[in-house]
Amino acid sequence: MEQIFKLTKSDLSERYYNKAFAKFSMFKFEIVGLVKDIKWGNTGGITMEELCMVYESTKIELQVWNYLSELIEKNNKLT
């Protein structure tokens, strides 16, 4: 029978924060790349309009993950 490892609340909070911060950081890198692609006209297999839509939705995702990171950080300070 497989043993299941249980994380402490502290370990789980730390891992969750690290995942959220990593996701937030990756969206920042993705936005930089999208700005360059838009500026240089590198659309790949999509239209410029679609590329701009990807850029706008990525900016929204960045805001969401930033908010989640802030909530996690605030929660960690309370516990």
C-alpha positions as a Markdown table, in Angstrom:
| # | Residue | x | y | z |
|---|---|---|---|---|
| 1 | Met | 0.0 | 0.0 | 0.0 |
| 2 | Glu | 1.3 | 3.4 | -0.9 |
| 3 | Gln | 2.1 | 5.8 | 1.9 |
| 4 | Ile | 0.6 | 9.3 | 1.5 |
| 5 | Phe | 2.8 | 12.2 | 2.7 |
| 6 | Lys | 0.8 | 14.8 | 4.5 |
| 7 | Leu | 2.1 | 18.4 | 4.4 |
| 8 | Thr | 1.9 | 20.6 | 7.4 |
| 9 | Lys | -0.2 | 23.8 | 7.0 |
| 10 | Ser | 3.0 | 25.8 | 7.0 |
| 11 | Asp | 4.6 | 23.7 | 4.3 |
| 12 | Leu | 1.4 | 23.8 | 2.2 |
| 13 | Ser | 1.1 | 27.6 | 2.5 |
| 14 | Glu | 4.7 | 28.0 | 1.5 |
| 15 | Arg | 4.4 | 25.7 | -1.5 |
| 16 | Tyr | 1.1 | 27.4 | -2.5 |
| 17 | Tyr | 2.7 | 30.8 | -2.3 |
| 18 | Asn | 5.8 | 29.7 | -4.3 |
| 19 | Lys | 3.5 | 28.3 | -7.1 |
| 20 | Ala | 1.5 | 31.4 | -7.2 |
| 21 | Phe | 4.6 | 33.6 | -7.3 |
| 22 | Ala | 6.2 | 31.5 | -10.0 |
| 23 | Lys | 3.0 | 31.7 | -12.1 |
| 24 | Phe | 2.9 | 35.5 | -11.6 |
| 25 | Ser | 6.6 | 35.7 | -12.7 |
| 26 | Met | 6.0 | 33.6 | -15.8 |
| 27 | Phe | 3.1 | 35.8 | -16.9 |
| 28 | Lys | 5.5 | 38.8 | -16.6 |
| 29 | Phe | 8.0 | 37.1 | -18.9 |
| 30 | Glu | 5.2 | 36.1 | -21.3 |
| 31 | Ile | 4.0 | 39.7 | -21.5 |
| 32 | Val | 7.5 | 40.9 | -22.4 |
| 33 | Gly | 7.6 | 38.4 | -25.2 |
| 34 | Leu | 4.2 | 39.3 | -26.5 |
| 35 | Val | 5.0 | 43.0 | -26.6 |
| 36 | Lys | 8.1 | 42.2 | -28.7 |
| 37 | Asp | 6.0 | 40.0 | -31.0 |
| 38 | Ile | 3.4 | 42.7 | -31.5 |
| 39 | Lys | 6.1 | 45.4 | -32.0 |
| 40 | Trp | 8.0 | 43.3 | -34.6 |
| 41 | Gly | 4.9 | 41.7 | -36.2 |
| 42 | Asn | 5.8 | 38.2 | -35.3 |
| 43 | Thr | 2.3 | 36.6 | -35.2 |
| 44 | Gly | 3.2 | 33.0 | -35.8 |
| 45 | Gly | 0.1 | 31.2 | -37.1 |
| 46 | Ile | -2.4 | 33.7 | -35.8 |
| 47 | Thr | -3.6 | 37.2 | -36.8 |
| 48 | Met | -2.3 | 40.4 | -35.2 |
| 49 | Glu | -5.8 | 40.9 | -33.7 |
| 50 | Glu | -5.6 | 37.5 | -32.1 |
| 51 | Leu | -2.1 | 38.2 | -30.8 |
| 52 | Cys | -3.3 | 41.4 | -29.3 |
| 53 | Met | -6.2 | 39.5 | -27.6 |
| 54 | Val | -3.7 | 37.0 | -26.2 |
| 55 | Tyr | -1.6 | 40.0 | -24.9 |
| 56 | Glu | -4.7 | 41.5 | -23.2 |
| 57 | Ser | -5.8 | 38.3 | -21.6 |
| 58 | Thr | -2.3 | 37.6 | -20.4 |
| 59 | Lys | -2.3 | 41.0 | -18.7 |
| 60 | Ile | -5.6 | 40.1 | -17.0 |
| 61 | Glu | -4.1 | 36.8 | -15.8 |
| 62 | Leu | -1.1 | 38.6 | -14.4 |
| 63 | Gln | -3.5 | 40.8 | -12.4 |
| 64 | Val | -5.4 | 37.7 | -11.1 |
| 65 | Trp | -2.2 | 35.9 | -10.0 |
| 66 | Asn | -0.8 | 39.1 | -8.5 |
| 67 | Tyr | -4.0 | 39.3 | -6.4 |
| 68 | Leu | -3.8 | 35.7 | -5.4 |
| 69 | Ser | -0.1 | 36.1 | -4.3 |
| 70 | Glu | -1.1 | 39.1 | -2.2 |
| 71 | Leu | -3.9 | 37.2 | -0.5 |
| 72 | Ile | -1.6 | 34.3 | 0.2 |
| 73 | Glu | 1.0 | 36.6 | 1.6 |
| 74 | Lys | -1.5 | 38.4 | 3.8 |
| 75 | Asn | -2.9 | 35.1 | 5.0 |
| 76 | Asn | 0.6 | 33.9 | 5.9 |
| 77 | Lys | 1.2 | 37.0 | 8.0 |
| 78 | Leu | -2.0 | 36.3 | 9.9 |
| 79 | Thr | -1.1 | 32.7 | 10.8 |
